[in-house]
Amino acid sequence: MNVILGYACPEDAEAVGRLHYTCRQETYRGLLPDSCLDGMSAEKTAPFNEIRYITDIER
């Protein structure tokens, strides 16, 4: 198996948001209250990821 790593850019924010959302749902379901996890969404996470990547790039 070959793995290629690269830097995320603002255009990746939506995909990274979906990844974070899916990982949280699969990891924490049963450990955190359902109401906490049910209030999360990939769409809510994407803007945070975009801001973070823009900030990292400008350093």
Secondary structure as GFF3:
##gff-version 3
##sequence-region A 1 59
A	DSSP	three_ten_helix	10	12	.	.	.	ID=ss1
A	DSSP	alpha_helix	13	28	.	.	.	ID=ss2
A	DSSP	alpha_helix	34	38	.	.	.	ID=ss3
A	DSSP	alpha_helix	42	58	.	.	.	ID=ss4
###
